[in-house]
Amino acid sequence: MKNIFAIILVSLPIFLFAQTPTDPLNAKKELTRIQRKMLARQYVETLKDGILIVRLKTQDKAIKKLESILSRSENEAQKKRIRDRDLPKIKANRDELNQTLRTAFDKKFKLASVYFMPDTCTASFLSGRIPTCLTDATGKSVSGKVIQQPNFVVIDYGQLSNDSNSTITGIIASDNKFDMLPAPFPYFQKNGGFFVQLSNKRLTASMASKMVAKWQKRLITYHNTAQKGNSG
């Protein structure tokens, strides 16, 4: 029986009105090294054979802001730009990225059952209500009753600040309070290599598949290492 649900927060790269996640180096500073290690083991163990929920970005706030400007503006050139360029672009980028991530996690992530949800449904999870917005990789509705316990891991696809104040893009792991998980949990998996980051390329299907596969491999490696440590 599945013993966890894991939400993966998936968001578009910083495009419009987006925010950069918290610096992991500042996360959970109150925890000791032993506590961090125990937390990492707990989340890796419960994630295995559990439920993984990918949170897809709706860009709801950005779209509503543009629609508000559109309804109030008297500048016809501005309204045309929003209607013909800005809104279609943000929706197309959102849909392309969400589909790319759906496919990558559906095909490459095998540690847990994978479901998806829009980010506008987050409040349901935080309030403890049974969510009604889960879907499978094809978009078909899934009963929220598949969730057995309120624990979850959060993965956000976005930009992560490091100690040099530069940014790299990838999937970022957080706990059931939406706080970034600390090391030694594999809390971050970057998208591509150094030159990919510099060129700021869009996330392709190939890049997404490699990113998810690498993160899963690191989870399995850490799980096996933790198991050996527990038996020693």
C-alpha positions in Angstrom: 0.0 0.0 0.0 1.4 3.3 -0.9 2.6 5.2 2.1 3.2 8.7 0.8 2.2 11.2 -1.7 4.8 13.4 -3.2 3.9 16.6 -5.0 6.2 17.8 -7.6 5.8 21.4 -8.1 6.4 22.2 -11.7 6.7 25.8 -12.8 7.8 27.6 -16.0 11.2 29.1 -16.1 11.3 32.7 -14.9 9.3 34.3 -17.6 6.7 36.8 -16.4 5.9 37.7 -12.8 7.7 34.6 -11.6 9.7 34.2 -8.4 13.0 32.6 -7.6 12.8 29.8 -5.0 14.5 30.2 -1.6 18.2 29.6 -1.5 18.7 26.1 -0.2 21.8 27.2 1.7 19.5 29.1 4.0 16.9 26.3 4.4 16.4 24.6 7.7 19.5 26.0 9.4 18.0 25.0 12.7 18.5 21.3 11.9 21.6 19.5 13.0 23.6 17.4 10.6 22.1 14.2 12.2 18.6 15.6 11.9 19.1 16.5 8.2 20.4 13.0 7.6 17.4 11.4 9.3 15.0 13.7 7.4 16.7 12.7 4.1 16.4 9.0 4.9 12.7 9.4 5.9 11.8 11.2 2.7 13.7 8.9 0.4 12.3 5.8 2.1 8.7 7.0 2.0 9.0 8.2 -1.6 10.0 4.8 -2.8 6.8 3.0 -4.1 4.8 6.0 -3.0 2.9 8.6 -5.0 4.5 11.4 -6.9 2.4 14.4 -7.9 3.7 16.8 -10.4 2.4 20.3 -9.9 1.9 22.0 -13.2 2.2 25.7 -13.5 -1.0 27.5 -14.7 0.5 31.0 -14.9 -2.8 32.0 -13.4 -1.6 35.2 -11.7 0.4 36.4 -14.8 -2.6 35.8 -17.1 -5.1 37.5 -14.8 -2.8 40.5 -14.5 -2.5 40.8 -18.3 -6.3 40.4 -18.6 -6.8 43.1 -16.0 -4.6 45.5 -18.0 -6.4 44.6 -21.1 -9.8 45.4 -19.6 -8.7 48.8 -18.2 -6.4 50.0 -20.9 -7.5 52.6 -23.4 -4.3 52.2 -25.4 -5.3 50.2 -28.5 -1.7 49.4 -29.4 -1.1 48.0 -25.9 -4.3 46.0 -26.0 -3.4 44.5 -29.4 0.1 43.6 -28.1 -1.4 41.8 -25.1 -4.1 40.0 -27.1 -1.9 39.0 -30.1 1.5 38.5 -28.5 1.8 38.4 -24.7 -1.2 36.2 -23.7 -0.7 33.7 -26.5 3.0 33.5 -25.8 2.7 32.9 -22.1 0.0 30.2 -22.6 2.0 28.5 -25.3 5.2 28.4 -23.3 3.2 27.1 -20.3 1.5 24.4 -22.2 4.7 23.2 -23.9 6.6 23.0 -20.7 3.8 21.2 -18.8 3.4 18.6 -21.6 7.2 18.1 -21.7 7.3 17.5 -18.0 4.2 15.2 -18.0 5.9 13.0 -20.6 9.3 13.0 -18.9 8.0 12.0 -15.5 5.4 9.5 -16.9 8.1 7.7 -18.9 11.2 8.1 -16.8 10.1 8.2 -13.1 9.5 4.6 -11.9 10.1 4.9 -8.1 6.5 5.9 -7.5 3.1 6.2 -9.2 3.0 9.6 -10.9 0.0 12.0 -10.9 -0.4 15.6 -11.8 -2.2 18.7 -10.6 -2.5 22.4 -11.4 -0.8 24.8 -9.0 -4.1 26.5 -8.3 -5.1 23.4 -6.4 -2.3 23.7 -3.8 -4.6 25.2 -1.2 -6.6 22.0 -1.1 -3.5 20.0 -0.1 -2.4 22.5 2.5 -5.9 22.6 4.1 -6.0 18.8 4.4 -9.0 18.4 2.1 -9.1 15.5 -0.3 -8.1 17.1 -3.7 -10.3 16.9 -6.7 -7.8 18.1 -9.2 -5.5 15.1 -9.7 -4.9 13.8 -13.2 -2.8 11.1 -14.9 -0.3 11.8 -17.7 -3.1 11.9 -20.3 -5.1 14.5 -18.3 -7.8 12.0 -17.2 -9.2 12.8 -13.7 -7.9 10.7 -10.8 -9.6 10.3 -7.4 -7.8 12.2 -4.5 -8.4 9.1 -2.4 -5.2 7.6 -3.9 -3.5 9.8 -1.3 -3.2 7.8 1.9 -1.1 10.1 4.1 -0.5 13.9 4.2 3.3 13.6 3.7 4.6 14.8 0.4 7.8 15.9 -1.4 7.6 19.0 -3.5 9.6 19.4 -6.7 9.5 22.8 -8.5 11.0 23.2 -11.9 12.6 26.6 -11.9 15.7 28.6 -11.1 17.7 28.0 -8.0 20.1 30.5 -6.5 23.5 29.2 -5.3 26.1 30.6 -3.0 27.6 32.7 -5.8 24.2 34.4 -6.5 24.1 32.9 -10.0 21.1 30.9 -11.1 20.7 27.4 -12.5 17.5 25.7 -13.7 16.2 22.3 -12.7 13.9 20.4 -10.4 13.9 21.4 -6.7 12.7 19.2 -3.8 10.7 20.5 -0.9 9.0 18.8 2.1 5.4 18.6 3.1 5.4 22.2 4.4 6.7 23.4 1.0 10.1 24.2 2.6 13.2 23.1 0.6 14.6 19.9 1.7 18.2 20.1 2.9 21.2 17.9 1.9 21.9 15.1 2.0 18.5 14.6 0.3 19.0 15.0 -3.4 17.1 18.3 -3.3 18.1 19.6 -6.7 18.7 18.2 -10.2 19.9 20.7 -12.8 18.7 20.8 -16.3 21.6 20.1 -18.7 25.2 21.2 -18.4 27.0 24.5 -18.1 26.4 25.7 -21.7 22.7 24.9 -21.5 22.4 27.2 -18.5 24.3 30.0 -20.3 22.2 29.7 -23.5 19.0 29.6 -21.5 17.4 27.1 -23.9 13.9 25.9 -23.5 13.4 22.5 -21.9 13.3 20.0 -24.7 11.8 16.5 -24.4 15.3 15.0 -24.4 16.6 17.4 -21.8 13.6 16.7 -19.5 14.0 12.9 -19.8 17.7 13.1 -18.9 17.0 15.4 -16.0 14.3 13.2 -14.5 16.3 10.0 -15.1 19.4 11.5 -13.4 17.3 12.6 -10.4 15.8 9.2 -10.0 19.2 7.5 -10.2 20.5 9.8 -7.4 17.4 9.0 -5.2 18.0 5.2 -5.7 21.7 5.6 -4.9 21.0 7.5 -1.8 18.3 5.1 -0.7 20.7 2.1 -1.1 23.4 3.9 0.8 21.0 4.7 3.6 19.9 1.1 3.8 23.4 -0.1 4.1 24.0 2.5 6.8 21.0 1.2 8.8 22.1 -2.4 8.5 25.6 -1.6 9.6 
